[in-house]
């Protein structure tokens, strides 16, 4: 059986917008968290795939 939490609350957040991460504490799982934000741009080339 898989157990998971739908929503995790993060308290005492400290955000570093320049380096794209947040640290905080989650009382839901009783752990400290490091959240890293990863962004990228995806490209699509319709003629790149040949049969």
N, CA, C and O atoms as a CHARMM CRD file, in Angstrom:
* protein
*
  204
    1    1 UNK  N      0.84300  -1.18000   0.00000 PROA 1      0.00000
    2    1 UNK  CA     0.00000   0.00000   0.00000 PROA 1      0.00000
    3    1 UNK  C      0.88800   1.24400   0.00000 PROA 1      0.00000
    4    1 UNK  O      1.86200   1.31800   0.74900 PROA 1      0.00000
    5    2 UNK  N      0.55400   2.20200  -0.82900 PROA 2      0.00000
    6    2 UNK  CA     1.31400   3.44200  -0.93500 PROA 2      0.00000
    7    2 UNK  C      0.63200   4.52200  -0.10900 PROA 2      0.00000
    8    2 UNK  O     -0.56500   4.77300  -0.25300 PROA 2      0.00000
    9    3 UNK  N      1.41500   5.15700   0.75900 PROA 3      0.00000
   10    3 UNK  CA     0.91500   6.28100   1.55000 PROA 3      0.00000
   11    3 UNK  C      1.57100   7.55400   1.04500 PROA 3      0.00000
   12    3 UNK  O      2.78900   7.60100   0.87200 PROA 3      0.00000
   13    4 UNK  N      0.78300   8.57000   0.81200 PROA 4      0.00000
   14    4 UNK  CA     1.34000   9.85500   0.42300 PROA 4      0.00000
   15    4 UNK  C      0.46700  10.97300   0.97100 PROA 4      0.00000
   16    4 UNK  O     -0.69900  10.76700   1.30600 PROA 4      0.00000
   17    5 UNK  N      1.05200  12.15500   1.05300 PROA 5      0.00000
   18    5 UNK  CA     0.35900  13.32200   1.58100 PROA 5      0.00000
   19    5 UNK  C     -0.03900  14.20600   0.40200 PROA 5      0.00000
   20    5 UNK  O      0.79900  14.54200  -0.43500 PROA 5      0.00000
   21    6 UNK  N     -1.30000  14.57800   0.33500 PROA 6      0.00000
   22    6 UNK  CA    -1.78300  15.42400  -0.76000 PROA 6      0.00000
   23    6 UNK  C     -1.14900  16.81200  -0.72900 PROA 6      0.00000
   24    6 UNK  O     -0.72000  17.32700  -1.76100 PROA 6      0.00000
   25    7 UNK  N     -1.09200  17.41400   0.45500 PROA 7      0.00000
   26    7 UNK  CA    -0.56400  18.76800   0.60800 PROA 7      0.00000
   27    7 UNK  C      0.40600  18.79500   1.77400 PROA 7      0.00000
   28    7 UNK  O      0.10600  18.27900   2.85000 PROA 7      0.00000
   29    8 UNK  N      1.55800  19.39100   1.56300 PROA 8      0.00000
   30    8 UNK  CA     2.55300  19.52100   2.62600 PROA 8      0.00000
   31    8 UNK  C      2.67100  21.00200   2.97500 PROA 8      0.00000
   32    8 UNK  O      2.90800  21.83800   2.10300 PROA 8      0.00000
   33    9 UNK  N      2.50600  21.31300   4.24400 PROA 9      0.00000
   34    9 UNK  CA     2.64500  22.67500   4.74000 PROA 9      0.00000
   35    9 UNK  C      4.11200  22.93600   5.06400 PROA 9      0.00000
   36    9 UNK  O      4.78300  22.09100   5.65600 PROA 9      0.00000
   37   10 UNK  N      4.60600  24.11400   4.67300 PROA 10     0.00000
   38   10 UNK  CA     5.98200  24.49100   4.97700 PROA 10     0.00000
   39   10 UNK  C      5.94100  25.75400   5.82200 PROA 10     0.00000
   40   10 UNK  O      5.39300  26.77600   5.41100 PROA 10     0.00000
   41   11 UNK  N      6.53500  25.66700   7.02100 PROA 11     0.00000
   42   11 UNK  CA     6.59100  26.80500   7.93700 PROA 11     0.00000
   43   11 UNK  C      8.00400  27.35600   7.98400 PROA 11     0.00000
   44   11 UNK  O      8.95300  26.68600   7.57800 PROA 11     0.00000
   45   12 UNK  N      8.14000  28.56300   8.47400 PROA 12     0.00000
   46   12 UNK  CA     9.44700  29.21300   8.65000 PROA 12     0.00000
   47   12 UNK  C     10.25400  29.20900   7.35300 PROA 12     0.00000
   48   12 UNK  O     11.44800  28.91000   7.34900 PROA 12     0.00000
   49   13 UNK  N      9.58300  29.54500   6.25700 PROA 13     0.00000
   50   13 UNK  CA    10.25300  29.55200   4.95200 PROA 13     0.00000
   51   13 UNK  C     11.32100  30.63000   4.87900 PROA 13     0.00000
   52   13 UNK  O     11.14100  31.74900   5.36000 PROA 13     0.00000
   53   14 UNK  N     12.42700  30.26600   4.27100 PROA 14     0.00000
   54   14 UNK  CA    13.46600  31.21700   3.93000 PROA 14     0.00000
   55   14 UNK  C     13.73600  31.02700   2.44700 PROA 14     0.00000
   56   14 UNK  O     14.20800  29.97200   2.02400 PROA 14     0.00000
   57   15 UNK  N     13.43700  32.04700   1.66300 PROA 15     0.00000
   58   15 UNK  CA    13.49500  31.96500   0.20800 PROA 15     0.00000
   59   15 UNK  C     14.74800  32.66800  -0.29300 PROA 15     0.00000
   60   15 UNK  O     15.05100  33.79100   0.10900 PROA 15     0.00000
   61   16 UNK  N     15.47500  31.98500  -1.18200 PROA 16     0.00000
   62   16 UNK  CA    16.61700  32.57900  -1.87200 PROA 16     0.00000
   63   16 UNK  C     16.23500  32.66900  -3.34700 PROA 16     0.00000
   64   16 UNK  O     16.46200  31.72900  -4.10800 PROA 16     0.00000
   65   17 UNK  N     15.65900  33.79400  -3.74900 PROA 17     0.00000
   66   17 UNK  CA    15.16400  33.94800  -5.11700 PROA 17     0.00000
   67   17 UNK  C     16.29600  33.96900  -6.13300 PROA 17     0.00000
   68   17 UNK  O     16.11300  33.55000  -7.27600 PROA 17     0.00000
   69   18 UNK  N     17.44500  34.44600  -5.73300 PROA 18     0.00000
   70   18 UNK  CA    18.58300  34.52400  -6.65500 PROA 18     0.00000
   71   18 UNK  C     19.09700  33.14100  -7.04600 PROA 18     0.00000
   72   18 UNK  O     19.52400  32.93100  -8.18100 PROA 18     0.00000
   73   19 UNK  N     19.05500  32.20000  -6.10700 PROA 19     0.00000
   74   19 UNK  CA    19.56200  30.85200  -6.37000 PROA 19     0.00000
   75   19 UNK  C     18.45700  29.79900  -6.50000 PROA 19     0.00000
   76   19 UNK  O     18.74500  28.60400  -6.57300 PROA 19     0.00000
   77   20 UNK  N     17.21100  30.23500  -6.52900 PROA 20     0.00000
   78   20 UNK  CA    16.04500  29.38400  -6.79500 PROA 20     0.00000
   79   20 UNK  C     15.85500  28.24100  -5.79700 PROA 20     0.00000
   80   20 UNK  O     15.61400  27.10400  -6.20200 PROA 20     0.00000
   81   21 UNK  N     15.95900  28.52600  -4.51500 PROA 21     0.00000
   82   21 UNK  CA    15.62300  27.49200  -3.54100 PROA 21     0.00000
   83   21 UNK  C     14.96700  28.09000  -2.30400 PROA 21     0.00000
   84   21 UNK  O     15.07600  29.28300  -2.02000 PROA 21     0.00000
   85   22 UNK  N     14.28500  27.21600  -1.58600 PROA 22     0.00000
   86   22 UNK  CA    13.59100  27.57600  -0.35300 PROA 22     0.00000
   87   22 UNK  C     13.90600  26.52000   0.69000 PROA 22     0.00000
   88   22 UNK  O     13.98100  25.33400   0.36900 PROA 22     0.00000
   89   23 UNK  N     14.08900  26.93400   1.92600 PROA 23     0.00000
   90   23 UNK  CA    14.21600  25.97800   3.02800 PROA 23     0.00000
   91   23 UNK  C     13.10800  26.27500   4.02500 PROA 23     0.00000
   92   23 UNK  O     12.64000  27.40800   4.13400 PROA 23     0.00000
   93   24 UNK  N     12.69800  25.24500   4.74700 PROA 24     0.00000
   94   24 UNK  CA    11.64100  25.41100   5.73500 PROA 24     0.00000
   95   24 UNK  C     11.40000  24.12000   6.47800 PROA 24     0.00000
   96   24 UNK  O     12.09500  23.12700   6.26200 PROA 24     0.00000
   97   25 UNK  N     10.42100  24.13500   7.34700 PROA 25     0.00000
   98   25 UNK  CA    10.08100  22.96800   8.16100 PROA 25     0.00000
   99   25 UNK  C      8.64300  22.56500   7.86700 PROA 25     0.00000
  100   25 UNK  O      7.76100  23.41900   7.77800 PROA 25     0.00000
  101   26 UNK  N      8.40300  21.25200   7.71600 PROA 26     0.00000
  102   26 UNK  CA     7.05800  20.75100   7.48000 PROA 26     0.00000
  103   26 UNK  C      6.57100  19.97800   8.69500 PROA 26     0.00000
  104   26 UNK  O      7.10800  18.91200   8.99800 PROA 26     0.00000
  105   27 UNK  N      5.56200  20.49400   9.40100 PROA 27     0.00000
  106   27 UNK  CA     5.00800  19.75400  10.53400 PROA 27     0.00000
  107   27 UNK  C      4.23100  18.51100  10.08500 PROA 27     0.00000
  108   27 UNK  O      4.02300  17.59400  10.88000 PROA 27     0.00000
  109   28 UNK  N      3.80100  18.47500   8.81500 PROA 28     0.00000
  110   28 UNK  CA     3.05200  17.32800   8.29400 PROA 28     0.00000
  111   28 UNK  C      3.90100  16.05900   8.29100 PROA 28     0.00000
  112   28 UNK  O      3.40800  14.97100   8.58800 PROA 28     0.00000
  113   29 UNK  N      5.18300  16.21000   7.95100 PROA 29     0.00000
  114   29 UNK  CA     6.07900  15.04600   7.89700 PROA 29     0.00000
  115   29 UNK  C      7.18500  15.12600   8.95300 PROA 29     0.00000
  116   29 UNK  O      8.04700  14.25100   9.03300 PROA 29     0.00000
  117   30 UNK  N      7.14500  16.19400   9.76200 PROA 30     0.00000
  118   30 UNK  CA     8.10800  16.41300  10.84500 PROA 30     0.00000
  119   30 UNK  C      9.55200  16.37700  10.34300 PROA 30     0.00000
  120   30 UNK  O     10.41600  15.73400  10.93900 PROA 30     0.00000
  121   31 UNK  N      9.79600  17.08400   9.22900 PROA 31     0.00000
  122   31 UNK  CA    11.12700  17.13700   8.61100 PROA 31     0.00000
  123   31 UNK  C     11.40000  18.54700   8.10300 PROA 31     0.00000
  124   31 UNK  O     10.47800  19.30600   7.80400 PROA 31     0.00000
  125   32 UNK  N     12.68300  18.88100   8.01200 PROA 32     0.00000
  126   32 UNK  CA    13.10100  20.10300   7.33100 PROA 32     0.00000
  127   32 UNK  C     13.15900  19.80800   5.84300 PROA 32     0.00000
  128   32 UNK  O     13.47000  18.68800   5.43900 PROA 32     0.00000
  129   33 UNK  N     12.86000  20.81600   5.02500 PROA 33     0.00000
  130   33 UNK  CA    12.81000  20.62600   3.57900 PROA 33     0.00000
  131   33 UNK  C     13.71700  21.61100   2.86800 PROA 33     0.00000
  132   33 UNK  O     13.86700  22.75600   3.29400 PROA 33     0.00000
  133   34 UNK  N     14.31800  21.15500   1.78400 PROA 34     0.00000
  134   34 UNK  CA    15.04000  22.00700   0.85300 PROA 34     0.00000
  135   34 UNK  C     14.32300  21.85300  -0.47700 PROA 34     0.00000
  136   34 UNK  O     14.30500  20.76700  -1.05600 PROA 34     0.00000
  137   35 UNK  N     13.73200  22.93600  -0.96100 PROA 35     0.00000
  138   35 UNK  CA    12.99500  22.91000  -2.22500 PROA 35     0.00000
  139   35 UNK  C     13.82100  23.65000  -3.26700 PROA 35     0.00000
  140   35 UNK  O     14.12400  24.83200  -3.11100 PROA 35     0.00000
  141   36 UNK  N     14.17700  22.94500  -4.32200 PROA 36     0.00000
  142   36 UNK  CA    14.97300  23.53000  -5.40100 PROA 36     0.00000
  143   36 UNK  C     14.07400  23.67100  -6.62300 PROA 36     0.00000
  144   36 UNK  O     13.40800  22.71900  -7.02900 PROA 36     0.00000
  145   37 UNK  N     14.06100  24.85900  -7.19900 PROA 37     0.00000
  146   37 UNK  CA    13.23700  25.12800  -8.36700 PROA 37     0.00000
  147   37 UNK  C     14.09900  24.98000  -9.61600 PROA 37     0.00000
  148   37 UNK  O     15.13400  25.63200  -9.75800 PROA 37     0.00000
  149   38 UNK  N     13.65000  24.10900 -10.51700 PROA 38     0.00000
  150   38 UNK  CA    14.37800  23.85900 -11.75600 PROA 38     0.00000
  151   38 UNK  C     13.47800  24.29200 -12.90700 PROA 38     0.00000
  152   38 UNK  O     12.34000  23.83900 -13.02500 PROA 38     0.00000
  153   39 UNK  N     13.99400  25.15900 -13.73700 PROA 39     0.00000
  154   39 UNK  CA    13.21500  25.59100 -14.89800 PROA 39     0.00000
  155   39 UNK  C     14.02900  25.32400 -16.15600 PROA 39     0.00000
  156   39 UNK  O     15.25800  25.38700 -16.14700 PROA 39     0.00000
  157   40 UNK  N     13.32300  25.02800 -17.22700 PROA 40     0.00000
  158   40 UNK  CA    13.98900  24.82200 -18.49900 PROA 40     0.00000
  159   40 UNK  C     13.02900  25.18100 -19.61500 PROA 40     0.00000
  160   40 UNK  O     11.82400  25.32500 -19.40900 PROA 40     0.00000
  161   41 UNK  N     13.58400  25.31800 -20.77900 PROA 41     0.00000
  162   41 UNK  CA    12.78200  25.60400 -21.95800 PROA 41     0.00000
  163   41 UNK  C     12.83000  24.37400 -22.85000 PROA 41     0.00000
  164   41 UNK  O     13.90300  23.87200 -23.18200 PROA 41     0.00000
  165   42 UNK  N     11.67800  23.90800 -23.22500 PROA 42     0.00000
  166   42 UNK  CA    11.59100  22.75100 -24.10700 PROA 42     0.00000
  167   42 UNK  C     11.35900  23.23900 -25.53100 PROA 42     0.00000
  168   42 UNK  O     10.56200  24.14600 -25.77300 PROA 42     0.00000
  169   43 UNK  N     12.06000  22.62900 -26.45000 PROA 43     0.00000
  170   43 UNK  CA    11.88900  22.99100 -27.85300 PROA 43     0.00000
  171   43 UNK  C     11.19900  21.88200 -28.62700 PROA 43     0.00000
  172   43 UNK  O     11.20200  20.72000 -28.22000 PROA 43     0.00000
  173   44 UNK  N     10.62500  22.25400 -29.71900 PROA 44     0.00000
  174   44 UNK  CA     9.94500  21.28300 -30.56200 PROA 44     0.00000
  175   44 UNK  C     10.29400  21.58900 -32.00900 PROA 44     0.00000
  176   44 UNK  O     10.08500  22.70200 -32.49200 PROA 44     0.00000
  177   45 UNK  N     10.83000  20.58500 -32.69100 PROA 45     0.00000
  178   45 UNK  CA    11.15700  20.72200 -34.09200 PROA 45     0.00000
  179   45 UNK  C     10.36900  19.67300 -34.86900 PROA 45     0.00000
  180   45 UNK  O     10.74500  18.50100 -34.86700 PROA 45     0.00000
  181   46 UNK  N      9.29500  20.06500 -35.52600 PROA 46     0.00000
  182   46 UNK  CA     8.42200  19.06700 -36.17900 PROA 46     0.00000
  183   46 UNK  C      9.12100  18.29500 -37.28400 PROA 46     0.00000
  184   46 UNK  O      8.72300  17.16400 -37.56300 PROA 46     0.00000
  185   47 UNK  N     10.13600  18.84400 -37.92300 PROA 47     0.00000
  186   47 UNK  CA    10.81300  18.15700 -39.01300 PROA 47     0.00000
  187   47 UNK  C     12.02700  17.36300 -38.55900 PROA 47     0.00000
  188   47 UNK  O     12.72500  16.78600 -39.39300 PROA 47     0.00000
  189   48 UNK  N     12.29500  17.31800 -37.26800 PROA 48     0.00000
  190   48 UNK  CA    13.48000  16.63400 -36.76500 PROA 48     0.00000
  191   48 UNK  C     13.32000  15.11800 -36.78100 PROA 48     0.00000
  192   48 UNK  O     14.31800  14.40200 -36.85800 PROA 48     0.00000
  193   49 UNK  N     12.09700  14.61300 -36.71100 PROA 49     0.00000
  194   49 UNK  CA    11.84800  13.17200 -36.69800 PROA 49     0.00000
  195   49 UNK  C     11.57400  12.71700 -38.12600 PROA 49     0.00000
  196   49 UNK  O     10.67800  13.22900 -38.79700 PROA 49     0.00000
  197   50 UNK  N     12.36600  11.74200 -38.57700 PROA 50     0.00000
  198   50 UNK  CA    12.14900  11.21400 -39.92700 PROA 50     0.00000
  199   50 UNK  C     11.79800   9.74500 -39.83600 PROA 50     0.00000
  200   50 UNK  O     12.22700   9.05400 -38.91200 PROA 50     0.00000
  201   51 UNK  N     11.03800   9.27500 -40.77000 PROA 51     0.00000
  202   51 UNK  CA    10.62400   7.87600 -40.78700 PROA 51     0.00000
  203   51 UNK  C     11.60700   7.02100 -41.55400 PROA 51     0.00000
  204   51 UNK  O     11.41300   5.81000 -41.66900 PROA 51     0.00000
